[in-house]
Amino acid sequence: MTKLLSQEQVNQYRNSGFVSPVDVLDQDEIDQCLSELESFEREVGKPIDFPHKSRCHQLFSWADNLVHHPKILDAVEDVIGPDILCYHATLWVKPAKSNSFVRWHQDGTYFFLYPAKHITAWVALTVSDEEAGCM
Protein backbone atom coordinates (compact mmCIF):
# COMPACT_ATOMS: atom_id res chain seq x y z
CA MET A 1 0.00 0.00 0.00
CA THR A 2 1.30 3.45 -0.89
CA LYS A 3 1.43 6.44 1.45
CA LEU A 4 0.80 9.36 -0.94
CA LEU A 5 0.97 8.26 -4.57
CA SER A 6 -1.66 6.13 -6.20
CA GLN A 7 -0.59 2.78 -7.61
CA GLU A 8 -1.15 4.29 -11.05
CA GLN A 9 1.37 7.07 -10.25
CA VAL A 10 3.90 4.53 -8.96
CA ASN A 11 3.46 2.55 -12.18
CA GLN A 12 3.89 5.73 -14.24
CA TYR A 13 7.16 6.43 -12.43
CA ARG A 14 8.41 2.91 -13.03
CA ASN A 15 7.40 3.00 -16.71
CA SER A 16 8.29 6.60 -17.61
CA GLY A 17 10.85 7.65 -14.99
CA PHE A 18 8.73 10.50 -13.61
CA VAL A 19 5.37 11.30 -12.11
CA SER A 20 3.84 14.76 -12.08
CA PRO A 21 2.19 16.68 -10.58
CA VAL A 22 2.28 15.59 -6.95
CA ASP A 23 0.89 18.23 -4.64
CA VAL A 24 2.91 18.27 -1.44
CA LEU A 25 3.03 21.87 -0.18
CA ASP A 26 0.18 24.13 0.80
CA GLN A 27 0.23 27.82 -0.09
CA ASP A 28 1.43 28.87 3.38
CA GLU A 29 4.43 26.53 3.10
CA ILE A 30 5.26 27.84 -0.36
CA ASP A 31 4.94 31.46 0.79
CA GLN A 32 7.23 30.77 3.77
CA CYS A 33 9.94 29.24 1.57
CA LEU A 34 9.79 32.08 -0.95
CA SER A 35 9.76 34.71 1.79
CA GLU A 36 12.90 33.30 3.42
CA LEU A 37 14.69 32.89 0.08
CA GLU A 38 13.83 36.46 -0.94
CA SER A 39 14.90 37.73 2.49
CA PHE A 40 18.31 36.08 2.04
CA GLU A 41 18.68 37.60 -1.43
CA ARG A 42 17.85 41.07 -0.08
CA GLU A 43 20.37 40.58 2.74
CA VAL A 44 23.22 39.67 0.37
CA GLY A 45 22.08 42.13 -2.30
CA LYS A 46 21.92 39.66 -5.21
CA PRO A 47 20.14 36.52 -6.38
CA ILE A 48 21.18 33.33 -4.64
CA ASP A 49 24.13 31.63 -6.28
CA PHE A 50 26.90 29.19 -5.44
CA PRO A 51 27.86 28.18 -2.85
CA HIS A 52 24.54 28.95 -1.12
CA LYS A 53 22.29 27.38 -3.75
CA SER A 54 24.16 24.09 -3.58
CA ARG A 55 23.39 21.95 -0.52
CA CYS A 56 20.93 24.61 0.55
CA HIS A 57 19.37 22.21 3.07
CA GLN A 58 22.55 22.48 5.12
CA LEU A 59 22.40 26.27 5.18
CA PHE A 60 18.73 27.23 5.43
CA SER A 61 16.14 25.80 7.82
CA TRP A 62 13.33 26.28 5.27
CA ALA A 63 15.23 24.14 2.74
CA ASP A 64 15.99 21.54 5.41
CA ASN A 65 12.27 21.45 6.16
CA LEU A 66 11.60 20.63 2.49
CA VAL A 67 14.12 17.78 2.57
CA HIS A 68 12.29 16.38 5.61
CA HIS A 69 8.74 17.26 4.53
CA PRO A 70 6.47 14.29 5.33
CA LYS A 71 4.56 14.40 2.02
CA ILE A 72 7.76 14.61 -0.05
CA LEU A 73 9.23 11.70 1.90
CA ASP A 74 5.99 9.72 1.52
CA ALA A 75 6.05 10.17 -2.27
CA VAL A 76 9.72 9.16 -2.44
CA GLU A 77 9.07 6.16 -0.21
CA ASP A 78 6.21 5.05 -2.45
CA VAL A 79 8.71 4.73 -5.29
CA ILE A 80 11.96 3.53 -3.69
CA GLY A 81 11.00 2.32 -0.23
CA PRO A 82 11.73 3.64 3.28
CA ASP A 83 15.55 3.69 3.16
CA ILE A 84 15.94 7.35 2.16
CA LEU A 85 19.06 9.52 2.27
CA CYS A 86 19.25 13.08 0.98
CA TYR A 87 22.35 13.05 -1.18
CA HIS A 88 22.04 16.53 -2.60
CA ALA A 89 19.73 19.57 -2.70
CA THR A 90 20.14 22.47 -5.10
CA LEU A 91 18.09 25.59 -5.75
CA TRP A 92 17.52 26.43 -9.39
CA VAL A 93 16.12 29.95 -9.34
CA LYS A 94 14.89 31.09 -12.72
CA PRO A 95 13.05 34.42 -12.50
CA ALA A 96 10.36 35.23 -15.04
CA LYS A 97 11.67 36.59 -18.34
CA SER A 98 15.29 35.80 -17.40
CA ASN A 99 17.80 34.11 -19.68
CA SER A 100 18.70 31.55 -17.00
CA PHE A 101 18.32 27.88 -17.85
CA VAL A 102 19.58 24.47 -16.88
CA ARG A 103 21.05 22.44 -19.70
CA TRP A 104 19.64 19.01 -20.49
CA HIS A 105 21.30 16.53 -18.16
CA GLN A 106 20.86 13.35 -16.17
CA ASP A 107 21.50 13.75 -12.46
CA GLY A 108 23.00 10.28 -12.12
CA THR A 109 25.92 11.27 -14.33
CA TYR A 110 27.11 13.75 -11.71
CA PHE A 111 26.35 11.74 -8.57
CA PHE A 112 28.63 8.72 -9.16
CA LEU A 113 26.32 6.42 -7.19
CA TYR A 114 26.46 2.68 -7.57
CA PRO A 115 23.98 1.31 -7.97
CA ALA A 116 22.44 4.40 -9.53
CA LYS A 117 19.22 4.00 -7.57
CA HIS A 118 18.10 7.49 -6.73
CA ILE A 119 15.17 9.80 -7.23
CA THR A 120 14.95 13.53 -7.76
CA ALA A 121 12.13 15.20 -5.87
CA TRP A 122 11.77 18.37 -7.90
CA VAL A 123 9.69 20.92 -5.95
CA ALA A 124 8.41 24.03 -7.73
CA LEU A 125 7.75 27.02 -5.49
CA THR A 126 6.36 29.10 -8.36
CA VAL A 127 4.42 28.28 -11.51
CA SER A 128 6.27 25.92 -13.79
CA ASP A 129 4.33 25.37 -16.94
CA GLU A 130 4.98 24.97 -20.63
CA GLU A 131 5.05 28.74 -21.20
CA ALA A 132 7.72 29.07 -18.50
CA GLY A 133 9.82 26.34 -20.10
CA CYS A 134 8.57 23.38 -18.12
CA MET A 135 10.55 20.38 -16.94
C-alpha positions, 0 to 999 in steps of 0.5 A: 500500500502506498502512502501518498501516490496512487498505484497508477502514479507509482506505475507511471514512475516505473514506466516513464521515470517520472510522475507529475504533478504531486501536490505536497506543499500548501500555499502557506508553506510555499509562501514561507519558503519564498519569503525566506529565500527572498529575504536572504537575497535582499540581505546579500544584495543579489540573487542566490548563487553558489555556494549557497544554492548548492546543498541549501538544506545544510544552510537554510532551515526552510530548505531543510524542512523541504528535505524532511517534509512528510509528504515529499518523503511519503512520495519518495518512499512510495517509489523507492522504499523507506531507506531514504538519504538526501544526497544533494539539494540544489536551488535552481532559481529562474526568475520570469523573463530571465535568460537563465536555464539548466542544460539538459542533463541526467542527475545520475551522471554527476552523482557517481552512485552505484547502484544508480538508484536514486530519485529527484524530488523536484519541488516548484515554489512558483508556476512551472508550466509549458510557457515558462519552459517546463521540466 
